[in-house]
């Protein structure tokens, strides 16, 4: 076995290989892989990548369907001393082209069902990047630029563990997040960043080798870091749910029960969807003991629904930007909120993490006052790939001390409560200036969600359609039953001052959300123009 110093993420796998090699490491419902098989298969991927010219800290794209083989690819890339760059298979062609140009991957890993799309995309842009196909079924013929690796064949490429040359400060993965300019930003996360997060998470959530961790997050979303590496760290089993299961809550519940899932970190919008569709029935999902919700604010009413249906489960509100690696702040919700108007705290910082609340002038705000959440500590990313300007704007030197410590400006607003917990207030760029007032869009959204029939909402300040240059507040809302604008307006007047009542109340069939579960504001703005 290779040296454990310095620490690399694949060492989690090595540890479990010594303890219980035949235990199931990953299952996707169709196929299960033991820790021994995962080790051997990832070794093969690593050797294959090296034979294709991949060197230390080269980038390798992952353009595969969600499956157990994806985890094999991730570990194989790490074992090849390289950086994995997961790419959404449903990403628009222009975004795909930007990511490929920006990341400049040495190789792209596909499977038999994604190779054609990758081949067409690369050909259409005249890009020549070698492709490694995991599997043996494809209409694309093997060539100089396309290589196949059938992991199930005994006579596959070298299956021995390779020699590692990385250290824990080397980059492990790059995740592309949405940029305010429309250009995605590649966030660079190191082995050491992930280790700090996962070691804390395993302790905090008491993750053990008997756990079955549900994976619903796409691999291009940072929530998958928890799923993959918490399982490897503790010897648990990762149960990857097919994407289609997230569209049908009843099927997802069935998957949770069949796999006997015990722990789930899910995006808030999926928990909300399950509550809205009546999938929360007492007595179901009995093995599921711990539920973490993250990615965005979970409206309190839906948390009430979950906790009422399942009082025996433990719920955590987890907060953390991609740039700070996973969960930075966490709160255990120990009792059912008193009503939908109650804000759920995001809690206190995790180990090896500091949080400051700063004003626009970079001064620390008093307790109870809103300030921008600024994070320091072991989880901070190196920055954005190929973008020193954005990196310099977001990652700054802590203005409150002279140690040279870096902090990341999240763009989120929070305040420190008397009990020491932090309360999330919304995005700094969603703090609206309207009629001379400073308005939190999230407060209006919470008031809408406090109306029983309203299931989802989004508030934005729009330029007037009348062309007079006077902006107006617009609220989009999704509801059940015969709820009209007059009733909505009447209910809002009971909860909000007059200046915060949206002038435009627009009912939609469904609030549009992107693949990460966040609201698609551009679609709403286009909808506003057509009303």
One Martini backbone bead per residue (centre of mass of N, CA, C, O) as a GRO file, in nm:
protein
  531
    1UNK     BB    1   0.100   0.035   0.018
    2UNK     BB    2   0.079   0.356   0.011
    3UNK     BB    3   0.150   0.641   0.122
    4UNK     BB    4  -0.009   0.875   0.372
    5UNK     BB    5   0.230   1.087   0.295
    6UNK     BB    6   0.045   1.270   0.176
    7UNK     BB    7  -0.275   1.363   0.157
    8UNK     BB    8  -0.530   1.188  -0.029
    9UNK     BB    9  -0.842   1.105  -0.133
   10UNK     BB   10  -0.766   0.799  -0.207
   11UNK     BB   11  -0.700   0.713   0.091
   12UNK     BB   12  -0.981   0.641   0.177
   13UNK     BB   13  -0.991   0.383   0.005
   14UNK     BB   14  -0.746   0.238   0.127
   15UNK     BB   15  -0.860   0.204   0.409
   16UNK     BB   16  -1.108   0.021   0.327
   17UNK     BB   17  -0.941  -0.204   0.193
   18UNK     BB   18  -0.830  -0.302   0.475
   19UNK     BB   19  -1.110  -0.357   0.623
   20UNK     BB   20  -1.354  -0.399   0.365
   21UNK     BB   21  -1.336  -0.499   0.044
   22UNK     BB   22  -1.644  -0.639   0.000
   23UNK     BB   23  -1.784  -0.394   0.037
   24UNK     BB   24  -2.015  -0.172  -0.056
   25UNK     BB   25  -1.958   0.140  -0.211
   26UNK     BB   26  -2.144   0.130  -0.484
   27UNK     BB   27  -2.477   0.227  -0.601
   28UNK     BB   28  -2.738   0.254  -0.885
   29UNK     BB   29  -2.948  -0.009  -0.888
   30UNK     BB   30  -2.788  -0.187  -1.119
   31UNK     BB   31  -2.500  -0.147  -0.971
   32UNK     BB   32  -2.230  -0.295  -0.785
   33UNK     BB   33  -1.941  -0.186  -0.579
   34UNK     BB   34  -1.666  -0.264  -0.438
   35UNK     BB   35  -1.380  -0.167  -0.291
   36UNK     BB   36  -1.203  -0.349  -0.463
   37UNK     BB   37  -1.323  -0.278  -0.742
   38UNK     BB   38  -1.275   0.027  -0.722
   39UNK     BB   39  -0.970   0.011  -0.705
   40UNK     BB   40  -0.908  -0.144  -0.967
   41UNK     BB   41  -1.063   0.039  -1.170
   42UNK     BB   42  -0.915   0.307  -1.099
   43UNK     BB   43  -0.638   0.206  -1.178
   44UNK     BB   44  -0.704   0.164  -1.479
   45UNK     BB   45  -0.776   0.457  -1.539
   46UNK     BB   46  -0.505   0.578  -1.461
   47UNK     BB   47  -0.325   0.423  -1.663
   48UNK     BB   48  -0.476   0.513  -1.916
   49UNK     BB   49  -0.427   0.816  -1.884
   50UNK     BB   50  -0.119   0.801  -1.885
   51UNK     BB   51  -0.109   0.671  -2.176
   52UNK     BB   52  -0.249   0.959  -2.283
   53UNK     BB   53  -0.062   1.194  -2.122
   54UNK     BB   54  -0.125   1.228  -1.827
   55UNK     BB   55  -0.051   1.468  -1.582
   56UNK     BB   56   0.023   1.655  -1.337
   57UNK     BB   57  -0.256   1.869  -1.318
   58UNK     BB   58  -0.428   1.777  -1.516
   59UNK     BB   59  -0.722   1.789  -1.706
   60UNK     BB   60  -1.038   1.601  -1.663
   61UNK     BB   61  -1.317   1.516  -1.818
   62UNK     BB   62  -1.670   1.458  -1.724
   63UNK     BB   63  -1.909   1.278  -1.959
   64UNK     BB   64  -2.139   1.133  -1.768
   65UNK     BB   65  -2.343   0.940  -1.629
   66UNK     BB   66  -2.515   0.857  -1.358
   67UNK     BB   67  -2.285   0.645  -1.182
   68UNK     BB   68  -2.056   0.427  -1.066
   69UNK     BB   69  -1.841   0.500  -1.288
   70UNK     BB   70  -1.796   0.792  -1.198
   71UNK     BB   71  -1.634   0.724  -0.943
   72UNK     BB   72  -1.411   0.579  -1.088
   73UNK     BB   73  -1.315   0.822  -1.253
   74UNK     BB   74  -1.244   1.011  -1.023
   75UNK     BB   75  -1.028   0.825  -0.892
   76UNK     BB   76  -0.855   0.785  -1.144
   77UNK     BB   77  -0.773   1.080  -1.177
   78UNK     BB   78  -0.639   1.112  -0.900
   79UNK     BB   79  -0.432   0.872  -0.947
   80UNK     BB   80  -0.311   1.051  -1.200
   81UNK     BB   81  -0.268   1.347  -1.068
   82UNK     BB   82  -0.536   1.483  -1.137
   83UNK     BB   83  -0.821   1.675  -1.259
   84UNK     BB   84  -1.159   1.702  -1.206
   85UNK     BB   85  -1.426   1.779  -1.465
   86UNK     BB   86  -1.746   1.820  -1.440
   87UNK     BB   87  -2.011   1.767  -1.690
   88UNK     BB   88  -2.300   1.855  -1.811
   89UNK     BB   89  -2.492   1.685  -2.047
   90UNK     BB   90  -2.721   1.940  -2.062
   91UNK     BB   91  -2.550   2.147  -2.167
   92UNK     BB   92  -2.506   2.398  -2.345
   93UNK     BB   93  -2.300   2.438  -2.608
   94UNK     BB   94  -2.168   2.707  -2.523
   95UNK     BB   95  -2.087   2.617  -2.238
   96UNK     BB   96  -1.921   2.376  -2.321
   97UNK     BB   97  -1.716   2.535  -2.487
   98UNK     BB   98  -1.612   2.710  -2.256
   99UNK     BB   99  -1.513   2.485  -2.066
  100UNK     BB  100  -1.315   2.356  -2.263
  101UNK     BB  101  -1.145   2.610  -2.310
  102UNK     BB  102  -1.079   2.672  -2.008
  103UNK     BB  103  -0.982   2.380  -1.908
  104UNK     BB  104  -0.826   2.209  -2.108
  105UNK     BB  105  -0.849   1.907  -2.152
  106UNK     BB  106  -0.666   1.617  -2.209
  107UNK     BB  107  -0.931   1.456  -2.130
  108UNK     BB  108  -1.240   1.273  -2.203
  109UNK     BB  109  -1.495   1.118  -2.022
  110UNK     BB  110  -1.705   0.855  -2.128
  111UNK     BB  111  -1.986   0.689  -2.254
  112UNK     BB  112  -2.199   0.517  -2.462
  113UNK     BB  113  -2.422   0.770  -2.425
  114UNK     BB  114  -2.203   1.035  -2.461
  115UNK     BB  115  -2.006   1.022  -2.706
  116UNK     BB  116  -2.166   1.152  -2.935
  117UNK     BB  117  -2.204   1.434  -2.811
  118UNK     BB  118  -1.903   1.493  -2.775
  119UNK     BB  119  -1.816   1.454  -3.067
  120UNK     BB  120  -1.997   1.674  -3.191
  121UNK     BB  121  -1.900   1.915  -3.021
  122UNK     BB  122  -1.600   1.900  -3.101
  123UNK     BB  123  -1.638   1.910  -3.409
  124UNK     BB  124  -1.800   2.185  -3.431
  125UNK     BB  125  -1.525   2.334  -3.292
  126UNK     BB  126  -1.251   2.195  -3.380
  127UNK     BB  127  -1.184   1.992  -3.147
  128UNK     BB  128  -0.892   1.805  -3.015
  129UNK     BB  129  -0.983   1.547  -2.789
  130UNK     BB  130  -0.934   1.298  -2.608
  131UNK     BB  131  -1.121   0.986  -2.564
  132UNK     BB  132  -1.268   0.808  -2.288
  133UNK     BB  133  -1.435   0.496  -2.286
  134UNK     BB  134  -1.662   0.355  -2.069
  135UNK     BB  135  -1.670   0.070  -2.235
  136UNK     BB  136  -1.811  -0.119  -2.550
  137UNK     BB  137  -2.058   0.069  -2.649
  138UNK     BB  138  -2.041   0.198  -2.987
  139UNK     BB  139  -2.045   0.394  -3.289
  140UNK     BB  140  -1.767   0.469  -3.220
  141UNK     BB  141  -1.457   0.441  -3.328
  142UNK     BB  142  -1.158   0.351  -3.274
  143UNK     BB  143  -0.879   0.576  -3.216
  144UNK     BB  144  -0.655   0.813  -3.153
  145UNK     BB  145  -0.903   0.983  -2.995
  146UNK     BB  146  -1.033   0.691  -2.923
  147UNK     BB  147  -1.085   0.514  -2.613
  148UNK     BB  148  -1.126   0.193  -2.461
  149UNK     BB  149  -1.275   0.078  -2.133
  150UNK     BB  150  -1.318  -0.242  -1.991
  151UNK     BB  151  -1.369  -0.310  -1.655
  152UNK     BB  152  -1.477  -0.627  -1.679
  153UNK     BB  153  -1.207  -0.709  -1.782
  154UNK     BB  154  -0.934  -0.898  -1.687
  155UNK     BB  155  -0.745  -0.781  -1.941
  156UNK     BB  156  -0.692  -0.521  -1.853
  157UNK     BB  157  -0.533  -0.284  -1.766
  158UNK     BB  158  -0.355  -0.198  -1.531
  159UNK     BB  159  -0.443  -0.283  -1.169
  160UNK     BB  160  -0.238  -0.130  -1.024
  161UNK     BB  161  -0.114   0.082  -0.810
  162UNK     BB  162  -0.013   0.385  -0.835
  163UNK     BB  163   0.201   0.645  -0.831
  164UNK     BB  164   0.221   0.927  -0.631
  165UNK     BB  165   0.272   1.308  -0.678
  166UNK     BB  166   0.098   1.443  -0.495
  167UNK     BB  167  -0.050   1.698  -0.294
  168UNK     BB  168  -0.278   1.861  -0.081
  169UNK     BB  169  -0.248   2.137  -0.264
  170UNK     BB  170  -0.365   2.009  -0.486
  171UNK     BB  171  -0.585   1.978  -0.728
  172UNK     BB  172  -0.891   1.789  -0.759
  173UNK     BB  173  -1.115   2.011  -0.852
  174UNK     BB  174  -1.354   2.154  -1.098
  175UNK     BB  175  -1.618   2.390  -1.064
  176UNK     BB  176  -1.895   2.519  -1.239
  177UNK     BB  177  -2.028   2.834  -1.202
  178UNK     BB  178  -2.220   3.090  -1.198
  179UNK     BB  179  -2.206   3.403  -1.355
  180UNK     BB  180  -2.290   3.740  -1.361
  181UNK     BB  181  -2.188   3.755  -1.681
  182UNK     BB  182  -2.242   3.439  -1.791
  183UNK     BB  183  -1.968   3.327  -1.700
  184UNK     BB  184  -1.823   3.071  -1.597
  185UNK     BB  185  -1.675   2.941  -1.289
  186UNK     BB  186  -1.367   2.791  -1.191
  187UNK     BB  187  -1.341   2.601  -0.908
  188UNK     BB  188  -1.056   2.547  -0.695
  189UNK     BB  189  -1.000   2.228  -0.536
  190UNK     BB  190  -0.843   2.067  -0.283
  191UNK     BB  191  -0.755   1.807  -0.095
  192UNK     BB  192  -0.743   1.970   0.174
  193UNK     BB  193  -1.022   2.095   0.160
  194UNK     BB  194  -1.182   1.824   0.170
  195UNK     BB  195  -1.068   1.702   0.428
  196UNK     BB  196  -1.171   1.910   0.627
  197UNK     BB  197  -1.470   1.863   0.565
  198UNK     BB  198  -1.503   1.547   0.592
  199UNK     BB  199  -1.395   1.507   0.878
  200UNK     BB  200  -1.615   1.678   1.006
  201UNK     BB  201  -1.874   1.542   0.891
  202UNK     BB  202  -1.832   1.261   1.016
  203UNK     BB  203  -1.862   1.371   1.305
  204UNK     BB  204  -2.121   1.548   1.302
  205UNK     BB  205  -2.303   1.295   1.154
  206UNK     BB  206  -2.217   1.014   1.237
  207UNK     BB  207  -2.048   0.847   1.029
  208UNK     BB  208  -2.069   0.507   0.911
  209UNK     BB  209  -2.036   0.182   0.777
  210UNK     BB  210  -2.367   0.145   0.793
  211UNK     BB  211  -2.416   0.352   0.595
  212UNK     BB  212  -2.657   0.508   0.362
  213UNK     BB  213  -2.593   0.723   0.095
  214UNK     BB  214  -2.760   0.966  -0.070
  215UNK     BB  215  -2.745   1.040  -0.429
  216UNK     BB  216  -2.873   1.349  -0.601
  217UNK     BB  217  -2.632   1.492  -0.697
  218UNK     BB  218  -2.463   1.625  -0.921
  219UNK     BB  219  -2.123   1.610  -1.012
  220UNK     BB  220  -2.128   1.939  -1.081
  221UNK     BB  221  -2.201   1.947  -0.777
  222UNK     BB  222  -2.083   2.008  -0.452
  223UNK     BB  223  -2.265   1.796  -0.300
  224UNK     BB  224  -2.104   1.539  -0.403
  225UNK     BB  225  -1.867   1.548  -0.206
  226UNK     BB  226  -2.013   1.426   0.030
  227UNK     BB  227  -2.110   1.160  -0.090
  228UNK     BB  228  -1.835   1.037  -0.175
  229UNK     BB  229  -1.624   1.106   0.072
  230UNK     BB  230  -1.790   1.011   0.315
  231UNK     BB  231  -1.804   0.719   0.230
  232UNK     BB  232  -1.496   0.664   0.206
  233UNK     BB  233  -1.409   0.752   0.494
  234UNK     BB  234  -1.631   0.536   0.649
  235UNK     BB  235  -1.747   0.284   0.469
  236UNK     BB  236  -1.979   0.349   0.318
  237UNK     BB  237  -2.275   0.367   0.111
  238UNK     BB  238  -2.337   0.468  -0.216
  239UNK     BB  239  -2.660   0.591  -0.338
  240UNK     BB  240  -2.744   0.629  -0.666
  241UNK     BB  241  -2.971   0.837  -0.810
  242UNK     BB  242  -3.151   0.870  -1.059
  243UNK     BB  243  -3.266   1.146  -1.210
  244UNK     BB  244  -3.566   1.051  -1.249
  245UNK     BB  245  -3.632   1.021  -0.941
  246UNK     BB  246  -3.644   1.341  -0.889
  247UNK     BB  247  -3.927   1.360  -1.061
  248UNK     BB  248  -4.037   1.106  -0.867
  249UNK     BB  249  -4.098   1.082  -0.543
  250UNK     BB  250  -4.207   0.791  -0.514
  251UNK     BB  251  -3.949   0.662  -0.638
  252UNK     BB  252  -3.752   0.776  -0.431
  253UNK     BB  253  -3.874   0.644  -0.185
  254UNK     BB  254  -3.835   0.354  -0.289
  255UNK     BB  255  -3.526   0.372  -0.305
  256UNK     BB  256  -3.474   0.433  -0.006
  257UNK     BB  257  -3.602   0.164   0.093
  258UNK     BB  258  -3.439  -0.046  -0.074
  259UNK     BB  259  -3.148   0.082   0.029
  260UNK     BB  260  -3.157   0.183   0.324
  261UNK     BB  261  -3.141   0.475   0.390
  262UNK     BB  262  -2.976   0.710   0.639
  263UNK     BB  263  -2.848   0.948   0.446
  264UNK     BB  264  -2.920   1.303   0.349
  265UNK     BB  265  -2.808   1.538   0.099
  266UNK     BB  266  -3.029   1.793  -0.005
  267UNK     BB  267  -3.190   1.986  -0.204
  268UNK     BB  268  -3.440   2.197  -0.121
  269UNK     BB  269  -3.623   2.166  -0.378
  270UNK     BB  270  -3.669   1.857  -0.337
  271UNK     BB  271  -3.806   1.868  -0.062
  272UNK     BB  272  -4.033   2.050  -0.159
  273UNK     BB  273  -4.146   1.862  -0.380
  274UNK     BB  274  -4.219   1.627  -0.192
  275UNK     BB  275  -4.423   1.786  -0.020
  276UNK     BB  276  -4.618   1.882  -0.255
  277UNK     BB  277  -4.675   1.566  -0.365
  278UNK     BB  278  -4.729   1.370  -0.107
  279UNK     BB  279  -4.456   1.190  -0.009
  280UNK     BB  280  -4.519   1.245   0.307
  281UNK     BB  281  -4.533   0.949   0.492
  282UNK     BB  282  -4.592   0.806   0.760
  283UNK     BB  283  -4.363   0.520   0.787
  284UNK     BB  284  -4.160   0.604   0.593
  285UNK     BB  285  -3.833   0.593   0.566
  286UNK     BB  286  -3.712   0.449   0.837
  287UNK     BB  287  -3.389   0.455   0.792
  288UNK     BB  288  -3.404   0.757   0.783
  289UNK     BB  289  -3.226   0.988   1.010
  290UNK     BB  290  -3.067   1.202   0.817
  291UNK     BB  291  -3.123   1.555   0.715
  292UNK     BB  292  -2.991   1.757   0.461
  293UNK     BB  293  -3.021   2.103   0.375
  294UNK     BB  294  -2.939   2.273   0.059
  295UNK     BB  295  -2.846   2.552  -0.178
  296UNK     BB  296  -3.102   2.676  -0.027
  297UNK     BB  297  -3.389   2.790   0.084
  298UNK     BB  298  -3.617   2.645   0.305
  299UNK     BB  299  -3.924   2.665   0.342
  300UNK     BB  300  -4.073   2.637   0.643
  301UNK     BB  301  -4.327   2.474   0.569
  302UNK     BB  302  -4.167   2.224   0.461
  303UNK     BB  303  -4.025   2.158   0.723
  304UNK     BB  304  -4.280   2.109   0.881
  305UNK     BB  305  -4.376   1.873   0.711
  306UNK     BB  306  -4.135   1.687   0.766
  307UNK     BB  307  -4.140   1.696   1.088
  308UNK     BB  308  -4.430   1.591   1.116
  309UNK     BB  309  -4.394   1.317   0.958
  310UNK     BB  310  -4.069   1.302   1.094
  311UNK     BB  311  -3.983   1.315   1.423
  312UNK     BB  312  -3.731   1.096   1.418
  313UNK     BB  313  -3.574   1.293   1.259
  314UNK     BB  314  -3.279   1.467   1.155
  315UNK     BB  315  -3.221   1.821   1.103
  316UNK     BB  316  -3.025   2.019   0.859
  317UNK     BB  317  -2.883   2.337   0.810
  318UNK     BB  318  -2.692   2.400   0.516
  319UNK     BB  319  -2.400   2.610   0.458
  320UNK     BB  320  -2.229   2.665   0.132
  321UNK     BB  321  -1.995   2.748  -0.083
  322UNK     BB  322  -1.794   2.633  -0.325
  323UNK     BB  323  -1.543   2.824  -0.232
  324UNK     BB  324  -1.560   2.653   0.074
  325UNK     BB  325  -1.636   2.364   0.079
  326UNK     BB  326  -1.936   2.298   0.130
  327UNK     BB  327  -1.973   2.319   0.466
  328UNK     BB  328  -1.962   2.612   0.686
  329UNK     BB  329  -2.261   2.608   0.801
  330UNK     BB  330  -2.460   2.484   1.091
  331UNK     BB  331  -2.801   2.346   1.174
  332UNK     BB  332  -2.993   2.206   1.426
  333UNK     BB  333  -3.325   2.104   1.413
  334UNK     BB  334  -3.495   2.048   1.728
  335UNK     BB  335  -3.768   2.191   1.624
  336UNK     BB  336  -4.067   2.284   1.536
  337UNK     BB  337  -4.175   2.534   1.388
  338UNK     BB  338  -4.427   2.771   1.465
  339UNK     BB  339  -4.399   2.891   1.162
  340UNK     BB  340  -4.365   3.010   0.831
  341UNK     BB  341  -4.225   3.292   0.938
  342UNK     BB  342  -3.985   3.141   1.031
  343UNK     BB  343  -3.647   3.155   1.064
  344UNK     BB  344  -3.381   2.954   0.978
  345UNK     BB  345  -3.097   2.888   1.087
  346UNK     BB  346  -2.745   2.825   0.999
  347UNK     BB  347  -2.558   2.888   1.251
  348UNK     BB  348  -2.233   2.752   1.275
  349UNK     BB  349  -1.920   2.701   1.233
  350UNK     BB  350  -1.696   2.500   1.134
  351UNK     BB  351  -1.424   2.356   1.139
  352UNK     BB  352  -1.170   2.555   1.026
  353UNK     BB  353  -1.378   2.812   1.048
  354UNK     BB  354  -1.457   3.145   0.948
  355UNK     BB  355  -1.682   3.429   1.039
  356UNK     BB  356  -1.782   3.729   0.878
  357UNK     BB  357  -1.951   4.051   0.920
  358UNK     BB  358  -1.972   4.287   0.659
  359UNK     BB  359  -1.952   4.578   0.532
  360UNK     BB  360  -1.899   4.780   0.260
  361UNK     BB  361  -1.632   4.889   0.437
  362UNK     BB  362  -1.510   4.640   0.601
  363UNK     BB  363  -1.681   4.629   0.859
  364UNK     BB  364  -1.790   4.524   1.150
  365UNK     BB  365  -2.089   4.424   1.252
  366UNK     BB  366  -2.327   4.430   1.463
  367UNK     BB  367  -2.529   4.266   1.639
  368UNK     BB  368  -2.821   4.215   1.427
  369UNK     BB  369  -2.675   4.305   1.176
  370UNK     BB  370  -2.629   4.330   0.851
  371UNK     BB  371  -2.396   4.116   0.661
  372UNK     BB  372  -2.137   3.996   0.496
  373UNK     BB  373  -2.038   3.684   0.419
  374UNK     BB  374  -1.717   3.582   0.550
  375UNK     BB  375  -1.468   3.337   0.467
  376UNK     BB  376  -1.251   3.118   0.646
  377UNK     BB  377  -0.997   2.875   0.589
  378UNK     BB  378  -0.951   2.539   0.478
  379UNK     BB  379  -1.185   2.564   0.239
  380UNK     BB  380  -1.046   2.756   0.055
  381UNK     BB  381  -1.006   2.836  -0.244
  382UNK     BB  382  -0.781   2.934  -0.481
  383UNK     BB  383  -0.997   2.993  -0.717
  384UNK     BB  384  -1.020   3.102  -1.049
  385UNK     BB  385  -0.988   2.990  -1.347
  386UNK     BB  386  -0.839   3.223  -1.548
  387UNK     BB  387  -0.935   3.458  -1.303
  388UNK     BB  388  -0.785   3.708  -1.133
  389UNK     BB  389  -1.004   3.922  -1.097
  390UNK     BB  390  -1.226   3.756  -0.955
  391UNK     BB  391  -1.042   3.652  -0.736
  392UNK     BB  392  -0.961   3.935  -0.617
  393UNK     BB  393  -1.263   4.018  -0.545
  394UNK     BB  394  -1.342   3.756  -0.360
  395UNK     BB  395  -1.036   3.723  -0.258
  396UNK     BB  396  -0.929   3.853   0.047
  397UNK     BB  397  -0.793   4.035   0.283
  398UNK     BB  398  -0.823   4.065   0.603
  399UNK     BB  399  -0.922   4.378   0.744
  400UNK     BB  400  -0.896   4.291   1.074
  401UNK     BB  401  -0.598   4.190   1.003
  402UNK     BB  402  -0.225   4.116   0.971
  403UNK     BB  403  -0.185   3.801   0.869
  404UNK     BB  404  -0.305   3.744   0.561
  405UNK     BB  405  -0.576   3.644   0.558
  406UNK     BB  406  -0.817   3.481   0.386
  407UNK     BB  407  -1.126   3.578   0.220
  408UNK     BB  408  -1.469   3.512   0.135
  409UNK     BB  409  -1.703   3.674  -0.066
  410UNK     BB  410  -2.036   3.571  -0.100
  411UNK     BB  411  -2.299   3.782  -0.115
  412UNK     BB  412  -2.417   3.729   0.162
  413UNK     BB  413  -2.667   3.769   0.411
  414UNK     BB  414  -2.634   3.832   0.770
  415UNK     BB  415  -2.702   3.757   1.124
  416UNK     BB  416  -2.648   3.793   1.466
  417UNK     BB  417  -2.772   3.624   1.721
  418UNK     BB  418  -2.813   3.598   2.062
  419UNK     BB  419  -2.743   3.269   2.044
  420UNK     BB  420  -2.501   3.263   1.802
  421UNK     BB  421  -2.658   3.251   1.551
  422UNK     BB  422  -2.711   3.242   1.211
  423UNK     BB  423  -2.895   3.452   0.975
  424UNK     BB  424  -3.039   3.431   0.678
  425UNK     BB  425  -3.124   3.700   0.421
  426UNK     BB  426  -2.959   3.683   0.152
  427UNK     BB  427  -2.874   3.847  -0.118
  428UNK     BB  428  -2.700   4.124  -0.186
  429UNK     BB  429  -2.818   4.146  -0.494
  430UNK     BB  430  -3.127   4.133  -0.343
  431UNK     BB  431  -3.094   4.413  -0.232
  432UNK     BB  432  -3.331   4.653  -0.251
  433UNK     BB  433  -3.394   4.969  -0.414
  434UNK     BB  434  -3.707   5.133  -0.307
  435UNK     BB  435  -3.828   5.434  -0.258
  436UNK     BB  436  -3.569   5.457  -0.047
  437UNK     BB  437  -3.568   5.159   0.020
  438UNK     BB  438  -3.456   4.871   0.193
  439UNK     BB  439  -3.499   4.549   0.041
  440UNK     BB  440  -3.593   4.216   0.108
  441UNK     BB  441  -3.690   3.973  -0.098
  442UNK     BB  442  -3.712   3.735   0.107
  443UNK     BB  443  -3.939   3.860   0.281
  444UNK     BB  444  -4.157   3.847   0.065
  445UNK     BB  445  -4.140   3.545   0.011
  446UNK     BB  446  -4.215   3.458   0.298
  447UNK     BB  447  -4.497   3.591   0.294
  448UNK     BB  448  -4.605   3.415   0.065
  449UNK     BB  449  -4.541   3.130   0.205
  450UNK     BB  450  -4.750   3.186   0.447
  451UNK     BB  451  -4.947   3.111   0.239
  452UNK     BB  452  -5.084   2.809   0.214
  453UNK     BB  453  -5.120   2.786  -0.116
  454UNK     BB  454  -4.830   2.867  -0.138
  455UNK     BB  455  -4.532   2.701  -0.286
  456UNK     BB  456  -4.393   2.944  -0.450
  457UNK     BB  457  -4.129   3.207  -0.488
  458UNK     BB  458  -4.051   3.534  -0.658
  459UNK     BB  459  -3.847   3.834  -0.630
  460UNK     BB  460  -3.832   4.138  -0.838
  461UNK     BB  461  -3.671   4.408  -0.992
  462UNK     BB  462  -3.829   4.602  -1.244
  463UNK     BB  463  -3.856   4.744  -1.529
  464UNK     BB  464  -4.072   4.931  -1.669
  465UNK     BB  465  -4.300   4.877  -1.937
  466UNK     BB  466  -4.362   5.194  -1.989
  467UNK     BB  467  -4.076   5.354  -2.015
  468UNK     BB  468  -4.020   5.552  -1.742
  469UNK     BB  469  -3.792   5.422  -1.542
  470UNK     BB  470  -3.980   5.279  -1.331
  471UNK     BB  471  -3.964   5.064  -1.101
  472UNK     BB  472  -4.089   4.727  -1.008
  473UNK     BB  473  -4.246   4.504  -0.817
  474UNK     BB  474  -4.214   4.145  -0.861
  475UNK     BB  475  -4.435   3.858  -0.819
  476UNK     BB  476  -4.389   3.516  -0.814
  477UNK     BB  477  -4.645   3.250  -0.814
  478UNK     BB  478  -4.725   2.933  -0.660
  479UNK     BB  479  -5.038   2.744  -0.664
  480UNK     BB  480  -5.326   2.624  -0.501
  481UNK     BB  481  -5.613   2.676  -0.627
  482UNK     BB  482  -5.838   2.966  -0.570
  483UNK     BB  483  -5.599   3.194  -0.610
  484UNK     BB  484  -5.583   3.536  -0.610
  485UNK     BB  485  -5.461   3.853  -0.623
  486UNK     BB  486  -5.641   3.976  -0.401
  487UNK     BB  487  -5.568   3.772  -0.181
  488UNK     BB  488  -5.267   3.818  -0.182
  489UNK     BB  489  -5.268   4.119  -0.117
  490UNK     BB  490  -5.420   4.095   0.151
  491UNK     BB  491  -5.207   3.916   0.296
  492UNK     BB  492  -4.962   4.107   0.265
  493UNK     BB  493  -5.086   4.351   0.432
  494UNK     BB  494  -5.054   4.183   0.706
  495UNK     BB  495  -4.710   4.159   0.674
  496UNK     BB  496  -4.657   4.434   0.510
  497UNK     BB  497  -4.553   4.708   0.398
  498UNK     BB  498  -4.650   4.896   0.138
  499UNK     BB  499  -4.361   4.921  -0.010
  500UNK     BB  500  -4.354   4.579  -0.024
  501UNK     BB  501  -4.575   4.565  -0.230
  502UNK     BB  502  -4.629   4.426  -0.511
  503UNK     BB  503  -4.744   4.534  -0.817
  504UNK     BB  504  -4.670   4.252  -0.934
  505UNK     BB  505  -4.884   3.957  -0.965
  506UNK     BB  506  -4.754   3.643  -1.080
  507UNK     BB  507  -4.882   3.362  -1.208
  508UNK     BB  508  -4.745   3.029  -1.205
  509UNK     BB  509  -4.701   2.698  -1.262
  510UNK     BB  510  -4.372   2.732  -1.237
  511UNK     BB  511  -4.082   2.775  -1.092
  512UNK     BB  512  -3.790   2.828  -1.233
  513UNK     BB  513  -3.518   2.585  -1.256
  514UNK     BB  514  -3.221   2.465  -1.230
  515UNK     BB  515  -3.014   2.190  -1.185
  516UNK     BB  516  -2.945   2.312  -0.881
  517UNK     BB  517  -3.238   2.455  -0.782
  518UNK     BB  518  -3.227   2.733  -0.885
  519UNK     BB  519  -3.338   3.023  -0.981
  520UNK     BB  520  -3.451   3.144  -1.303
  521UNK     BB  521  -3.433   3.474  -1.372
  522UNK     BB  522  -3.444   3.502  -1.680
  523UNK     BB  523  -3.719   3.368  -1.723
  524UNK     BB  524  -3.878   3.570  -1.550
  525UNK     BB  525  -3.811   3.824  -1.713
  526UNK     BB  526  -3.946   3.720  -1.973
  527UNK     BB  527  -4.226   3.681  -1.849
  528UNK     BB  528  -4.277   3.978  -1.773
  529UNK     BB  529  -4.278   4.086  -2.075
  530UNK     BB  530  -4.556   3.907  -2.145
  531UNK     BB  531  -4.776   4.030  -1.929
   0.00000   0.00000   0.00000
